[in-house]
Amino acid sequence: MIKNKQGLKGWLNPRGFGIERVSWMFMRISGIFLLVFFVAHVIHSASILDRLSWGQLLQIAYSDEGFVILTLMIGMGVFHTINGIRLMLNHGGKGVGYPRRPDYPYPIQSQNYKNRLCIYVSIGLAALAMWYGLSILYEL
């Protein structure tokens, strides 16, 4: 018997799944990056009296790499927020659909077109927020 122990490789593999799996994966990845960004931001803000450190941070933040990082954080924050609202509504029973008789091939009610549309909208709004952030940062 082959054991199903794929580890992180299996966790990050969206093949064979739909947009729900991609959303699940992006939700976790964005949560991890937002947490790291938040902790680093709080640690650095606590040392605001050290002006040398503050100047170095501004030098990094106003570089091209800093703009890319800030743009990615904007996109991850928007996606994580909107997808989290979708998940909270689903857990409350909104948009899940009505129960049906379980006939084979067992369609999953919670993964209907409304939920897929919400996932696509959250990805689109995150991309729009990233574009807006870039236009502000680069003064386009």
C-alpha positions as CSV (number, residue, x, y, z in Angstrom):
1,M,0.0,0.0,0.0
2,I,1.4,3.4,-1.0
3,K,1.1,6.0,1.6
4,N,-0.2,9.4,0.7
5,K,2.7,11.4,2.1
6,Q,3.4,14.2,-0.3
7,G,4.1,16.8,2.3
8,L,4.5,20.4,1.2
9,K,4.7,19.4,-2.4
10,G,1.2,18.0,-2.3
11,W,0.0,21.0,-0.4
12,L,1.2,23.4,-3.1
13,N,0.1,21.2,-6.1
14,P,-3.1,22.7,-7.6
15,R,-3.3,20.1,-10.4
16,G,-6.4,18.0,-10.5
17,F,-8.3,20.5,-8.4
18,G,-10.4,23.6,-9.4
19,I,-10.2,27.2,-8.5
20,E,-11.2,26.4,-5.0
21,R,-7.8,24.7,-4.3
22,V,-6.0,27.6,-5.8
23,S,-8.0,30.0,-3.6
24,W,-7.2,27.8,-0.6
25,M,-3.5,27.8,-1.4
26,F,-3.3,31.6,-2.0
27,M,-5.3,32.2,1.2
28,R,-2.6,30.4,3.3
29,I,0.3,31.8,1.4
30,S,-1.0,35.4,1.7
31,G,-1.8,34.9,5.4
32,I,1.8,33.8,6.1
33,F,3.3,36.7,4.1
34,L,1.0,39.2,5.7
35,L,1.8,37.9,9.2
36,V,5.6,38.2,8.5
37,F,5.1,41.7,7.0
38,F,3.0,42.8,10.0
39,V,5.5,41.4,12.6
40,A,8.5,43.1,10.8
41,H,6.5,46.3,10.6
42,V,5.7,46.3,14.3
43,I,9.3,45.4,15.3
44,H,10.6,48.2,13.1
45,S,8.0,50.7,14.3
46,A,9.0,50.0,17.9
47,S,12.5,51.1,17.1
48,I,11.4,54.4,15.5
49,L,13.7,56.5,17.7
50,D,16.7,55.0,15.9
51,R,16.8,57.5,13.0
52,L,19.6,55.6,11.1
53,S,17.4,52.6,11.0
54,W,14.4,54.7,9.9
55,G,16.4,56.3,7.1
56,Q,17.6,52.9,5.9
57,L,14.0,51.6,5.8
58,L,12.8,54.6,3.7
59,Q,15.7,54.1,1.3
60,I,14.6,50.5,0.8
61,A,10.9,51.4,0.7
62,Y,11.4,54.0,-2.1
63,S,13.5,51.7,-4.3
64,D,12.0,49.5,-7.1
65,E,12.3,46.4,-4.9
66,G,10.4,48.2,-2.1
67,F,7.7,49.2,-4.6
68,V,7.3,45.6,-5.7
69,I,7.1,44.3,-2.2
70,L,4.5,47.0,-1.2
71,T,2.5,46.2,-4.3
72,L,2.5,42.5,-3.5
73,M,1.4,43.2,0.0
74,I,-1.4,45.4,-1.2
75,G,-2.6,42.6,-3.5
76,M,-2.3,39.9,-0.8
77,G,-4.1,42.0,1.7
78,V,-7.0,42.7,-0.6
79,F,-7.3,39.1,-1.7
80,H,-7.0,37.8,1.8
81,T,-9.7,40.2,3.0
82,I,-12.2,39.5,0.3
83,N,-11.7,35.8,0.3
84,G,-12.0,35.7,4.1
85,I,-15.3,37.5,3.9
86,R,-16.5,35.0,1.3
87,L,-15.4,32.1,3.6
88,M,-17.2,33.7,6.6
89,L,-20.4,34.0,4.6
90,N,-20.1,30.4,3.5
91,H,-19.6,29.2,7.1
92,G,-22.7,31.1,7.9
93,G,-24.6,29.3,5.2
94,K,-24.9,32.2,2.7
95,G,-24.3,31.2,-0.9
96,V,-23.9,27.5,-0.2
97,G,-27.2,26.4,-1.8
98,Y,-29.8,24.0,-0.7
99,P,-29.2,20.4,0.2
100,R,-30.1,17.9,-2.4
101,R,-30.5,14.2,-2.5
102,P,-27.0,12.6,-2.7
103,D,-27.0,11.1,-6.2
104,Y,-23.7,10.0,-7.8
105,P,-21.4,11.8,-8.8
106,Y,-22.2,13.8,-5.6
107,P,-22.0,17.4,-6.6
108,I,-20.7,19.6,-3.8
109,Q,-23.2,22.3,-3.1
110,S,-20.7,24.6,-1.4
111,Q,-18.6,24.9,-4.6
112,N,-21.3,26.3,-6.8
113,Y,-21.0,29.1,-9.4
114,K,-21.6,31.8,-6.8
115,N,-18.5,30.8,-4.8
116,R,-16.4,30.4,-7.9
117,L,-17.5,33.8,-9.1
118,C,-16.6,35.3,-5.7
119,I,-13.1,33.8,-6.0
120,Y,-12.6,35.2,-9.4
121,V,-13.8,38.6,-8.2
122,S,-11.4,38.6,-5.3
123,I,-8.5,37.8,-7.6
124,G,-9.6,40.5,-10.0
125,L,-10.0,43.1,-7.2
126,A,-6.6,42.2,-5.8
127,A,-5.1,42.7,-9.3
128,L,-6.9,46.0,-9.6
129,A,-5.6,47.1,-6.2
130,M,-2.1,46.1,-7.2
131,W,-2.4,48.1,-10.4
132,Y,-3.7,51.1,-8.5
133,G,-0.8,50.8,-6.0
134,L,1.8,50.7,-8.8
135,S,0.2,53.7,-10.4
136,I,0.4,55.7,-7.2
137,L,4.0,54.5,-6.3
138,Y,5.3,55.2,-9.8
139,E,3.1,58.3,-10.4
140,L,1.7,57.0,-13.7
